[in-house]
Every structure is written in C-alpha cells, then in structure tokens.
Amino acid sequence: MASTEIIHAHAAPQGFIRKYIFSLDHKVIGLQYYFLALIAVFVGMGLSLLMRIHLIWPNANLPIFGAIKPETYLMFLTMHGTIMVFFVLTTAPQGGFGNYFLPIQIGAPDMAFPTLNMLSFWTTFVAFVVLVAAFFVGAPLHGWTGYAPLSAVPSAGPGEGLGADLWITSIAIFCAASLMGALNFITTVLDMRAKGMTMMRMPLTCWAWFITAILGLLAFGVLLAAGILLLMDRNLGTSFFVPGGLNFTGQTSFPTGGFSSSTDLIKHNGGSPLLWQHLFWFFGHPEVYIAILPGMGVASQLLSTFSRKPIFGYRAMVYAMLGIGILGFVVWGHHMFMSGMSPYTAFAFSIMTMAIGVPSAIKTFNWLGTLYQGRVRFHTPMLFAIGFVSLFVSGGLSGPFLAQPVLDIPLHDTYFVVGHFHLIMGVAAIFGIFAATYYWFPKMFGRMMSEGLGRWHFFLTLLGTYAIFMPMHYLGLAGQTRRYSEFTQVAYQTKLIPLQTFITYAAIVTISAQFIFLFNLFWSMAKGKKATDNPWEATTLEWTTATPPPHDNFGGRTPVVSHGPYEYSVPGAARDFVMQNDPATTPAH
Amino acid sequence: MATLSPTVAVKYPQTRHGGGSGAPPTHGNGGGDGRGANGSPDYGERLRRARLGLVVGLTPVIMMFVSFTSAYIVRKGLPTVDPRTNSYVHDWLSVNIPWGLLLVNTVILLISSVTMELARRQITRQAALAPVSSIPGVSLGEEKTFPWLGVTVVLGLGFLIGQWMAWQELAARGFYLATSASSSFVYLLTGMHAIHLAGGILALLFAAATSLLRKPVEGRRIVVDITAWYWHFMALLWIYIFALIEIAR
C-alpha cells in the first residue's frame, strides 16, 4: 500500500477532558454527536408513545403526567417534531457518522478546522439543553414548523410565552452549530482528500455528506434569518409575521390559562404569516433532504459491499443526489398549498416537486440494479440498507400524490401526510442510521454487534413501522385529521378509533424492539466478538486502518488512492474486492 | 516554509520555492494536512484552507441577507389588513433615512477597507520575511511599520458609532424599531450588518492580542488575511444595504 510520511497537525491529547469532552478529534466528536442523538431519539420516542396512548385512551391517568390535556398533547407534538428533526435526523447521520467517517474515507487525518468542529458539537449540545429547558417552563404548542401568528404572539396560548422563546432560541443556536459543521465538511472534502482521491473516486457516503453540507449551508442561514425576525416580533414589538386586526379577546379555547385579552396584539400592524411559512419552508424542504441524503449514501455503500458488486451507475448516483439537492430548493411551496397561494404558483411548485421523482427513481433503480444477480450477504447492516430502500419507495410513492394541489388540499391536514413523512423522512432516515451503526460499529469500537439480536431488531422494526405508518394513509383518506389530541367528539372520526388503537399497539411493540438495539449496542461494546480490521471485506479507506483508528487515522501514514470505491468482483483480481489504496498495478477499471 | 500569496510585493528574491501559488488550488488532487514534508507547519496550505473556509462561511451570511431582502421586497408590495376599516391597504411607510450621515459612515468604512488592505499587505510582507530575519546575524534593516491594523479597528469603531448616531437620528425623526414594517427592516438590516462588522473587529483585536503573545507572525497573518477579505465583503454588503434602503424605500 503506497503511502507518504506525514505528521499530524495536532498531537494526541492526554487528559480526560481534552480527550473525551472538549476533544478536537473528529472521531470523538462524531461519537459525541451520535450519543447526543441517541439520548434525543429516546426522548422523542417517549413523547410519541405518550401521544399514541393519549389518542386511544384520552382519559387515562398516566404516571408523572396525569391526564393529558389537549394543550399538553400539542406540547408533546412540538417537542417530538423538533427533537426528532433537528437533534436526531440532522445530528446522527451528518454530525455523527459524517464526522467520524468522512475524513477517514477521503484519507485525511482530521477535519479541516478541528476547533470549529468541537465548537459545532458543543453549540449543538447547548441548543439541545435550551430546547429541553422549554419542557420545564411549558413547551410551545405550535409544532416543529412554528407557524405565525401562534408562534409570534406570547399570549397566544399556554407555552407560547417563555417556552416559545426558548424553542426559537434553541433553533437559532442549532442553526449556528449546523453552519459551522457544514463549513467544515465542505472545506474538508474540497481541500483534504488524499492523493489520488478524486471527487469521482469518493465513496457515495462522502458525496452524500458533502451535498448535505451544501444544503445545510444554504438552508440554515435562511432559518436563522427567520428565527431572528420571529424573536424580534415576539420581544421587540416588530410586525414581520403578525397581521393587524388579530382579535383573540374573549375566546378561551383552552381550558387552562389560554388567551388573555391581549393589548400587545393591538400594537401589531400588517405583518404576513405567509412570510414566515415561505422562509421556514425554504429551509424546511432542504432539511428533509439533509435528513435523508446521508441515508442514501449509506444504503449505496452497503448495497454494493454486501452484494459484492460495484454500485450500479456511480456517476448517475452522484448526479441524482445533486439533482435532488438542487430541486430541493425550488419546491418549498408544496408545503403551503393550504396556506393560500396563487394557483399558477402552486402549479409551478407542483411540477418541480414531481420532478424530484426522476432522480429518486434513478437512485431506486440503481439500488435494485446493484442487488440484481449479486452474491448478497444478508448481514444486519445489509438488512437495514434493504429496509431503507423499501421504506424510501413506500414513503416516496405517496409524494407525487401530495405534490398535486388538488389532492393535497383534502389530504394535507390528515394522517395521510403523517404517514408519508414519517415513512420517508423519519423511519427511512432512521434505518440509514441503524444500517450505519451496524456497519461501522466494528470500526468504531473494535467489536462486532450481535447478528442474532440485530435480526430480531430489524424484523420487528420493519414490520412494526409498516404497521404504524401504512394504516395512517387509510386514516388520512378517511378524513382523520392530524394534530387533534382526541377523536371522541366527531362521529365520523370516532369510527376510525379501532385503527388508531391498532397503530398504538404496533407503536408499543416497535418501541419495545428498540431496547433490543440499545442492549445490543452497549453489550457488544463490552462483550462483542473482536472485530478484524476489515470484517465486511469492504474497499473504502476506513477499512485499511487499525480498529479503532488511531488519533491521526492512519498511524502516521497517509494513503494514496488508485481505485474507485466499489471495485468488487473485479475480473482477474486475487480477491473479490480491490481496496481503494491497493497499488494501481492490479487490473482495474 | 513561507508560501507566498499572489498579492505579495516583495523586493527581495524568494529564498524558498514558495512561489507558484499563482495557480488556483488544485482541488482534484486533494490536499495535505497543513504540514510540510519536513513536519514544519505549512502556513501556505493553512492560508489556502482558511480562505476556502471563509468563502464557504460567507455563503450563509449572503443567504441570510438574501432572506432579509426578499422579506423586505415582499413586505413592501404586500397589501395588509387594516383593522379599522377591515379592508386591504398598502401601509408601507417610506423611512426618511439620514442619508447624509450614512454617506459619511460609508466613506469611513471604505477608508477602513483601504487601511485593512494595507495592513494585510504589511503582514504578508512580514510573514514572507520571517524565515529570513529569524536567521541569526541577518538583518533586513529597520522596516517602517505603520499601525494599519490599529487604524482599521479605530475606523471600524468609528463606523459603528456613526451607525449608532444614525439610529438616534432615525428615532429623532419618529422612526422607531416597531413604528412600521419599513423602519423595522432598516434597523434590522443595519443592525445585522453592524453585528457582523463587530465580529470582524473582534477578529482584528484577537490578531493584535496574538502579536503581544509573540506567536509566529505567519499564524497571525492568516487571521489578518481572512479578516481582510471578510472586511471587504462587509464594505460591499454595506453599500448593498445602503442602496437597498435608499432606493427601495
């Protein structure tokens, strides 16, 4: 393996604090992100369980929480969405695995700016603490999308005071953290690749993290701007989002607290709630791809590795991801068909949205093409990668329905949308995280995860999530409204409660199955089978180094790359795979 | 190893192969890790990486001001509900900005941009000569050092004070932050720009602090260099904002 001598830019730290807390090492930072996301995902999942229980037993007295009031349900809804989208789906795939493996996969000793990397994590951590603090002062009701004027007027409801201030502050801090991270990822990819690692020799995971970082760089600045405007509306008396003539006085929709006869409303004049929605969704739609693109990268990597075949259409995969990224910025209006929009504008957004089906289909068929006639090894990471493709297709196919205004208008505020976005953005991205965990665990911790427990976890989670989210499409078509805390008041909604009950039971089973994963994760760290340096017989650079990788990733050497990332079953090669840094004399290409 | 940037004007012959940085970074071949082959810090490499990082880092700043601008333009053309008549009206109130004062501020900022550039070139020269002058017994003679960095900080602070006076003047004319959407935007745009410029001043003070700590001049040069480009960007951004609030008012 050709190498050249290098000396790492910063020495290996000695003390506990510099080594594990304020570490500059991208691998430690990656793990910090990962475990932050792990804590966040269990908080978010716990909230979803409480909501599911409340939906079918609205009068049940729960431990700690007692009987859940409608506004408490909406608080759970807000916190569940915010925690899951920002601190799980954005944090784990990009901040966690991207931080850990992007530098190793491109043959770099660390990120371009290690100090900024550390700051980025700790800023994210502060954002999480601020968000969780909102729990203790009463979390806001406005959902993760924070629509104005509900989010812009402190007296608009319980939790919309200090709780909403904390919520938007947390989002703003998170934006700053994500921008630092994105800056680092982009500079690293452009400037730190090893000799011979051309852009078109990068693993698709690196392409995915790179494109995700570009999306983050462009999107989070807009959300930060929107957040600043919202904070000004809330605290400085401006009227960017609060229209004039709002009159909440005398309406007490909420049994407790509720609206006061507010004089601060009178001061506001002529803002536009739609302005918030435009700014939010200009961020919000790319955010969907920020969550899913790393999963696509991982799925591509794993399908190729475990099928022992080159990825089908490498360049097409790269261009498809770029296409998805670009189109992701011109479709935000499809979230707003119900908010009042010129039919011509809606038509343009609709066409653009359906156009995303093209690169998505390219990716799907390339994944299937990679599997076709492969010598597939069904290890747990591969199962989750296949599960990712399955969920991506199931969740994605309802997209073109919702992309059409004429269908979106009846479906938008129903469970159809809940089913759609949970399958594609939630569960598919989570499957990407699971696949990445099972795949890279041996490299990160030097031990293998249990295959038996992994299989149980996979099948229970796959069947469980389909059992939860597939029926939601039927509920939506039947007119079951989303965001309602209970369905006991309206006759046609009451008839759908049995299906909701089924979903709740499925959710309880699926959530229980996650403890298999949690046990497997921690048990394998201590007791798992010792892993070799390249247990999956994969080709990318992280498998050429020691397990776990040394502080500078390659032990004082920097790899020289002579091959593409997915050279499996190469005719004439000694083994059925060619490592990226094998000497170029091996017949390749 | 001192790798020189293309803008450096050195009268002395280059002692190392540090030239050749006229070519743009060759991204296709990847990079190193910021160290030369002999293990000494490669400041040329670090400078290039920092500049790339700056360009990437300015993107969200641009996106943020693009967002504010689009909100501004949309809000300006938007009919809104008048609660008294319950009808849609155009309520946009033109802000009578103190453009004379702002013009003075603009000139101050542009001059500071020039002094910033002079500071950048000065420290570039110092960094280029550092390996030579560190050889014992070698003297390059007394070099005149004018404190361009200090002048830039003073001018930057002067600009901020001028902006504060402009806000006072706006308030005196009856335009407070919450008076109307238009005045909110004027305060927002000028305020966000001022915060960003204050960040640049902090970076310059940081560079000055490291010079007191006798850190290598090459490291300080990187801070000054990227702050200079950031500073020029802030000057351009200010001209844009000034034009926006003056023309689209």
Interface residues (C-beta under 8 A of the other chain):
Chain A: E5 I6 I7 H8 A9 I106 G107 A108 P109 D110 A112 F113 L179 A182 L183 N184 I186 T187 L190 D191 M192 R193 A194 K195 G196 M197 T198 M199 L217 L218 A219 F220 G221 V222 L224 A225 A226 I228 L229 M232 L236 G237 T238 S239 F240 P243 G244 G245 N247 K267 N269 G270 G271 S272 L275 H278 L279 F282 T558
Chain B: P25 H27 G28 N29 G30 G31 G32 D33 G34 R35 A37 G39 R48 R49 L52 G53 V56 G57 T59 P60 V61 I62 M63 M64 F65 V66 S67 F68 A71 V74 R75 L78 T80 V81 D82 P83 N86 D91 L177 A178 S180 A181 S184 L188 M192
